[in-house]
Structures are given as C-alpha cells and as structure tokens.
C-alpha cells in the first residue's frame, strides 16, 4: 500500500499486483499527511511471513514478490502461501522491507500482528525440514521447536533495535495471540501461541523489545476459561521493563457474537482500573464497526467513554525533553492566538480550560494552527511533541 522497490504494489489497489495506481498516488503518503493534520498517529502494520492469503498458488504474483524471489522458502500450508521464518534470506527481506518504510516515511510506529509461524493445520506439519536440517548441519543444536522460537525472537529483537537506530521516536508494538500458554494463568484454557506459533510473546514483553504491547484478548470478561480480565492481569505482571500495555478488544463481536455493548464498555473500564500497572489504553478490532456505528458502538464511546480529547501516553525511554513553550500567546476578542512553531519539534498545541477546579483538555490543534476561538474562561496552552512530551503552559484569560 505504498511505493517500494523491494515489494510489489498491492493487488487491492488496481486489481493487478505490481501495477501502480493510475492516476498515481501513494496511499501511505496520503494517509500520513491527512492523519497528521488531525493529530492522529499512523502505525504501519506488517505480517512478515504471510506471502498470500486464501490461495497457495503463485499465479499472478509480481516478479519482486518474496515468494517469487525466494521460491525455495515459499510453502503451501493450509489456505496460505507462507515464507519460512528459518531462512536467513526471508528474515533479511522482512527486516529490509520494514526498515525501508521507517527510513522513507514519517510513520509514528511499526506494528506487528499475531502471524508468526502459521496457526497449525490439523494433521499437517510446517514443511521446514530443509532449513532446519541445514541449521543442524551447520552446527546448530536447538530442537526444532526452540529453533523456530529463536527464529522469531531474533527478528523481533532485530526489528526493535533497527527501528531505534534509524528513528528512535518511532514506536514498536505487537498484538500477539492473547494466550501465551494454555494453563497460564491458572484456569485459562486455549491455543498456546508459544507452542502452536512458536511465539514467545512473554519474552518480547519482558525483555522490553516493544514500546507497547497489545495482546489480543478477544474474549469476554466473565467466562473463566478465557477471561479478558484474568489474562490482562497476568500480562501486566510480565512487564519488567515498564512498557505500555494497551488491551486488545474484539469490538466486532457486538455483531459477530452478539455481545452486548456493555461488554466492550466494561473492558475499557477494567483496563482503566489498572492504570497504575501501566494499562494505558485500549485497541479495538476493527475500525469498520466504529465507522458503521454497529449496534450504536460509536455512539456509546462518544457519550460514555471517549467524551474528551486525550494525548497518547508519553514514552520517556524514547525521549523526555519537552518542546519550547508556545510564544506570543495573546487574546484578541474571543480568540486565542500564538506564534508559529519555531522549534521544529512541536507536533500539536494542547488547549486546556480550567473547569471545576481542574484543567480539562479541550482540543489538540496541529502545529501549523495558530489561533482558536473559545468561550470566556481561563485557558492554558502547551506545545506537544510527537512523543506526547508537553512544554510549560502559558495561561491566558478570555473575557
């Protein structure tokens, strides 16, 4: 969904993989421009090893598609064409593709989903004998399961370090399957991503190879075997490096499983109760249910949960130097005005109003906005950088 020399244009743009949009545009560049105007972060989402979904054929793939470039490492597995995570060429391709996006685009984050080794197909083992045997012949001594986990671990750590080496402010996040191992914590039963996908997601969180962690807790609160809150509490205990935790909720289940809206509301409320344990937000699958206001989902959030603007939580380990305070702040009638940003680091202007003995965030304005009309009251303006570090406030009263 972006212009690349390393991989082909998506078939979803033109109907033919590798064909550029005509008239030409770059969807990612457009998204970044429009999102940043609105103070929204853009985290580029990658499934590194999934070569083709819904088909195991290589027909119609472009010449620079990874399954064509490395056919010896492209396997038909279930209804997918899957690349071998144990092949160095595949690891390098994934790394280079993601680093290329970090270098060339002003993204705010890199995000990886729950696809590592594929979800298992009953009665069929993943066909990586060749790469595993080559590893053993080269002197490797890990058993196959540990070798597979190590392949994924190596890429995750490499991606985190590589992202920080290029642009330290770009956040790195993961949304793995919500159960690490069945039976952990006690009472939880389900697929073990540790064994089924060779995803040692607990290690990634515990080692701090992420800036935020969003396990897919796609179950309800009350059933014991896969309890949203029971799993959330266990994950929060694994956070020895004090990274951010944003619970992953399946908002679409208000339609697909006929969940009551109150279930999603409770999940947000439960995550907020754990703020002191660095539960600092929620992530929902998927956006279309909010777009469509399914069963009143968006209305509920606007009315009950997301009633005021909010800054993304700061990540001090990525940088904690605040931007300069707004300059030239003045009142002209009922309008607050201030000077343009001269620092180059301000991403937004935060405007607060003093109400009921507290400062309440009223608006986030993009960096090239220099005025805002307001009702009478006491206001404070801060400069905010892309990591949500805030400057000192400038306070003005509007009469």
C-alpha positions, 0 to 999 in steps of 0.5 A: 500500500505504498511505493517500494522497490523491494515489494510489489504494489498491492493487488487491492489497489488496481486489481493487478499486483505490481501495477501502480495506481493510475492516476498515481498516488501513494496511499501511505503518503496520503494517509500520513499527511491527512492523519497528521493534520488531525493529530492522529498517529499512523502505525504501519502494520506488517505480517512478515511471513504471510506471502498470500492469503486464501490461495497457495498458488503463485499465479499472478504474483509480481516478479519482486514478490518474496515468494517469487524471489525466494521460491525455495522458502515459499510453502503451501500450508493450509489456505496460505502461501507462507515464507519460512521464518528459518531462512536467513534470506526471508528474515533479511527481506522482512527486516529490509522491507520494514526498515525501508518504510521507517527510513522513507516515511514519517510513520509514528510506529511499526506494528506487528500482528499475531502471524508468526509461524502459521496457526497449525493445520490439523494433521499437517506439519510446517514443511521446514525440514530443509532449513532446519536440517541445514541449521543442524548441519551447520552446527546448530543444536536447538530442537526444532521447536526452540529453533523456530522460537529463536527464529522469531525472537531474533527478528523481533529483537532485530526489528526493535533495535533497527527501528531505534537506530534509524528513528528512535521516536518511532514506536514498536508494538505487537498484538500477539495471540492473547494466550501465551500458554494454555494453563497460564494463568491458572484456569485459562484454557486455549491455543498456546501461541508459544507452542502452536506459533512458536511465539514467545510473546512473554519474552518480547514483553519482558525483555522490553523489545516493544514500546507497547504491547497489545495482546489480543484478548478477544474474549469476554470478561466473565467466562473463566476459561478465557477471561479478558480480565484474568489474562490482562492481569497476568500480562501486566505482571510480565512487564519488567521493563515498564512498557505500555500495555494497551488491551486488545478488544474484539469490538466486532463481536457486538455483531459477530457474537452478539455481545452486548455493548456493555461488554466492550464498555466494561473492558475499557473500564477494567483496563482503566482500573489498572492504570497504575500497572501501566494499562494505558489504553485500549485497541479495538478490532476493527475500525469498520464497526466504529465507522458503521456505528454497529449496534450504536458502538460509536455512539456509546464511546462518544457519550460514555467513554471517549467524551474528551480529547486525550494525548497518547501516553508519553514514552520517556525511554524514547525521549523526555525533553519537552518542546519550547513553550508556545510564544506570543500567546495573546487574546484578541476578542474571543480568540486565542492566538500564538506564534508559529512553531519555531522549534521544529519539534512541536507536533500539536498545541494542547488547549486546556480550560480550567473547569471545576477546579481542574484543567480539562483538555479541550482540543489538540490543534496541529502545529501549523494552527495558530489561533482558536476561538473559545468561550470566556474562561481561563485557558492554558496552552502547551506545545506537544511533541510527537512523543506526547512530551508537553512544554510549560503552559502559558495561561491566558484569560478570555473575557 
